């Protein structure tokens, strides 16, 4: 069983039924963004949540215990983190007393749900990898979204994934996939992947109601938000960069969880750093909308 350590601020908010937004820590570590952009992303996302009167709750594993809501010195440790914790790793991290583990989407969903939080903001989710018919490489994020009743707010799936198969997987798993005031599934750096979104929503309350009326008690909701127009990287440019990055990862024998940080680093290099401000913009935008959703109906606790 997951028994996270919940910070006083987050615990008080949950007890008072005030809105809380969970934030994963991988994006704020060296595995997500290079320093000092990772620290900037942390502050931008926390501020975006706080600006709407919600409480930000960064998740991480510290000294062998899952945490929800971090103190400043704990955030400093996360910024320097280099070890990912997915949902499957939570038990091992606790059993072995890992010093610092930065949580992925799947681990954050598990820990947030255990704490009683129903809204979670991230950058982009993992999904079905290209070539999965041979490798079988499918991110644990998808299974976690399907098995924790939490609203996951993101900019779609990472652009280097197999997006049609990712949507197909989510459909099979029974996850409602929503587009925030948008009709197309976003592709992280670009506003549209060219794939239609299954359901469009235009108001915060609609998103909350989708989770409330879910057909399966454990199923979550995926809300996708396109990157702001002014921060989008043109599809033609990013597609060429992605193809080169994936080819390089294949040649280097990179596989599994190591693919994402490797490809993101290559993208940063090949776009002359343009991917970093794009990452910051979409992460902040997602946190902003997540906070609005959490506040809109006083929808703070998954115990409802």
C-alpha positions in Angstrom: 0.0 0.0 0.0 1.1 3.5 -0.8 1.2 5.7 2.3 2.7 9.0 1.2 4.0 11.7 3.5 1.7 14.7 2.8 3.0 18.2 3.6 1.2 20.2 6.1 0.0 22.7 3.5 -1.4 20.0 1.2 -2.9 18.1 4.1 -4.7 21.2 5.5 -6.0 22.0 2.0 -7.4 18.5 1.5 -9.0 18.4 5.0 -10.7 21.7 4.2 -11.7 20.4 0.8 -9.7 23.2 -0.9 -8.4 22.5 -4.5 -5.0 20.8 -4.9 -3.1 20.1 -8.1 -0.5 17.4 -8.1 2.7 18.0 -10.1 5.2 15.3 -11.2 8.8 15.9 -10.4 10.6 14.3 -13.4 10.0 17.5 -15.5 11.7 19.5 -12.7 14.8 17.3 -12.5 17.8 17.0 -14.8 16.0 14.2 -16.6 13.2 16.6 -17.7 14.8 20.0 -18.4 18.4 21.3 -18.1 19.4 23.6 -15.3 18.4 26.3 -14.7 15.3 25.8 -16.9 14.1 23.0 -14.6 14.0 25.3 -11.6 12.2 27.9 -13.7 9.6 25.4 -14.7 9.0 24.4 -11.1 8.4 28.0 -10.0 6.2 28.7 -13.1 4.0 25.7 -12.5 3.7 26.3 -8.8 2.8 30.0 -9.3 0.3 29.1 -12.0 -1.5 26.8 -9.6 -1.3 29.3 -6.7 -2.6 32.2 -8.8 -6.0 30.5 -8.9 -6.1 29.8 -5.2 -5.2 26.1 -5.5 -2.3 24.4 -3.7 0.5 22.9 -5.7 1.6 19.4 -4.6 4.9 18.3 -6.1 5.4 14.5 -5.7 8.7 12.7 -5.3 10.4 9.8 -3.4 12.8 11.1 -0.7 14.7 8.9 1.7 12.6 5.9 0.7 9.2 7.5 1.2 6.7 9.0 -1.3 6.0 12.6 -0.7 3.1 14.8 -1.7 4.0 18.5 -1.3 7.7 19.5 -0.8 9.6 21.9 1.3 12.2 24.2 -0.3 15.1 22.0 0.6 13.3 19.0 -0.7 12.6 20.8 -4.0 16.4 21.5 -4.3 17.0 17.7 -4.0 14.5 17.1 -6.7 16.1 19.6 -9.1 19.2 17.6 -8.9 17.5 14.2 -9.2 18.7 11.7 -11.8 16.7 8.6 -10.9 13.2 8.1 -12.3 10.5 6.4 -10.3 7.6 4.9 -12.3 4.6 3.3 -10.5 6.2 -0.1 -10.7 9.3 1.3 -8.9 7.5 2.8 -5.9 7.6 -0.4 -3.9 11.3 -1.0 -4.7 12.2 2.6 -3.9 10.6 2.3 -0.5 12.0 -1.2 0.3 15.6 -0.1 -0.7 15.3 3.4 0.8 16.2 5.4 -2.4 17.6 8.8 -1.6 15.9 10.8 -4.3 13.5 9.4 -6.9 11.7 11.8 -9.3 8.2 10.6 -10.1 7.0 10.0 -13.6 3.3 10.4 -14.7 2.4 6.8 -13.6 4.0 7.2 -10.1 2.5 10.6 -9.6 -1.0 9.3 -10.4 -0.6 6.5 -7.9 0.8 8.8 -5.1 -1.7 11.6 -5.8 -4.6 9.2 -5.7 -3.4 7.7 -2.5 -3.3 11.2 -1.0 -6.8 12.0 -2.2 -5.9 14.4 -5.1 -8.0 14.3 -8.3 -6.3 16.8 -10.6 -2.8 16.4 -11.9 -0.8 18.6 -14.3 2.2 17.5 -16.3 4.0 18.3 -19.6 3.3 15.4 -21.9 2.4 11.8 -21.1 4.2 8.7 -22.3 2.5 6.4 -24.7 2.9 3.7 -27.3 6.4 3.9 -28.8 7.1 3.7 -32.5 8.0 0.1 -33.4 6.0 -1.3 -30.4 4.7 -4.1 -32.5 8.3 -5.5 -32.3 9.6 -4.1 -29.0 6.4 -4.1 -27.0 7.4 -0.7 -25.6 4.3 0.9 -24.1 4.6 3.5 -21.3 3.2 2.6 -17.9 1.6 6.1 -18.0 -1.3 4.8 -20.1 -2.2 1.9 -17.7 -1.9 4.3 -14.7 -4.3 6.8 -16.3 -6.7 4.0 -16.9 -6.5 2.8 -13.3 -6.5 5.9 -11.1 -9.5 8.2 -10.9 -7.5 11.4 -11.6 -7.8 14.1 -14.2 -4.4 14.2 -16.0 -3.8 17.6 -17.7 -1.2 17.5 -20.4 -0.1 18.7 -23.9 -0.8 15.4 -25.4 1.7 12.6 -25.6 5.4 13.1 -26.3 5.7 13.9 -30.0 8.2 11.1 -30.8 5.7 8.4 -29.9 3.2 6.5 -32.1 0.3 8.9 -31.5 -2.4 6.9 -33.4 -1.6 3.8 -31.4 -1.5 5.8 -28.2 -5.0 7.0 -28.8 -6.1 3.5 -29.7 -4.7 2.1 -26.5 -6.5 4.7 -24.4 -9.8 3.9 -26.2 -9.3 0.2 -25.5 -8.6 1.0 -21.8 -11.8 3.0 -21.6 -10.1 6.4 -20.8 -12.1 9.5 -21.9 -9.7 11.7 -23.9 -10.7 15.3 -24.0 -9.5 18.3 -26.0 -9.5 21.6 -24.1 -11.2 24.1 -26.4 -9.6 22.3 -29.3 -10.6 19.6 -31.8 -7.2 18.0 -32.5 -4.9 15.8 -30.4 -1.9 17.9 -29.6 1.6 16.7 -30.3 3.5 18.4 -27.4 5.5 21.0 -29.3 2.9 21.4 -32.0 -0.8 22.2 -31.5 -2.1 19.5 -33.7 -1.0 16.0 -34.6 -3.6 15.8 -37.3 -5.5 13.3 -35.3 -9.1 14.3 -34.2 -9.7 14.4 -30.5 -12.5 12.1 -29.4 -14.3 14.7 -27.3 -14.0 18.5 -27.1 -14.7 20.4 -23.8 -15.0 24.1 -23.4 -15.6 24.6 -19.7 -13.8 23.5 -16.5 -17.0 22.0 -15.0 -17.4 19.7 -17.9 -14.0 18.1 -17.2 -14.9 17.5 -13.6 -18.3 16.0 -14.6 -16.6 13.6 -17.0 -14.6 12.2 -14.1 -17.6 12.2 -11.8 -19.8 10.3 -14.3 -17.1 7.8 -15.3 -18.4 4.3 -16.1 -15.6 2.5 -14.2 -14.7 3.4 -10.6 -11.0 3.3 -11.2 -10.7 5.0 -14.6 -9.1 8.5 -14.9 -9.6 11.2 -17.5 -7.0 12.6 -20.0 -7.4 16.3 -20.8 -5.2 17.5 -23.6 -4.3 21.2 -24.1 -2.4 22.5 -27.2 0.7 24.5 -26.6 0.1 28.3 -26.8 0.1 29.5 -30.4 3.1 31.8 -29.8 5.3 29.0 -28.4 4.5 26.3 -31.0 7.4 24.9 -33.0 6.4 24.4 -36.6 5.6 20.7 -37.4 7.9 20.6 -40.4 10.9 21.6 -38.3 10.1 19.4 -35.2 9.3 16.3 -37.4 12.7 16.4 -39.0 14.4 16.8 -35.7 12.4 14.0 -34.1 13.3 11.6 -37.0 17.0 12.3 -36.5 16.8 12.0 -32.7 15.0 8.6 -33.0 17.4 7.3 -35.5 20.3 8.3 -33.2 18.7 6.6 -30.3 18.3 3.4 -32.3 22.0 3.5 -33.3 23.0 4.1 -29.7 20.9 1.1 -28.5 18.7 3.4 -26.3 15.5 1.7 -25.2 12.8 1.8 -22.5 12.7 4.7 -20.0 16.1 6.0 -21.3 14.5 7.0 -24.6 12.7 10.1 -23.4 15.6 12.0 -21.8 17.9 11.0 -24.7 15.5 12.2 -27.3 14.6 15.4 -25.4 18.3 16.3 -25.1 18.8 15.8 -28.9 15.8 17.9 -29.6 17.1 20.7 -27.5 20.4 20.6 -29.3 18.9 20.4 -32.8 16.5 23.2 -32.2 19.2 25.5 -30.8 17.4 25.5 -27.5 14.0 26.5 -28.8 12.4 23.3 -27.3 13.2 24.5 -23.8 11.0 27.7 -23.8 8.3 25.7 -25.6 8.5 23.1 -22.8 8.2 25.9 -20.1 5.3 27.5 -21.8 3.2 24.3 -22.2 4.0 23.1 -18.7 2.9 26.5 -17.2 -0.2 26.5 -19.4 -1.2 23.0 -18.3 -0.7 23.9 -14.6 -2.9 27.0 -15.1 -5.8 25.1 -16.7 -5.4 22.3 -14.1 -5.8 24.8 -11.3 -8.9 26.3 -12.9 -10.4 22.9 -13.1 -9.6 22.0 -9.5 -11.1 25.3 -8.4 -14.2 25.4 -10.6 -16.3 22.9 -8.7 -14.3 22.8 -5.5 -13.2 19.4 -6.9 -10.2 18.8 -4.6 -10.6 15.3 -3.3 -10.9 11.9 -5.1 -12.7 10.6 -2.0 -15.9 12.1 -3.3 
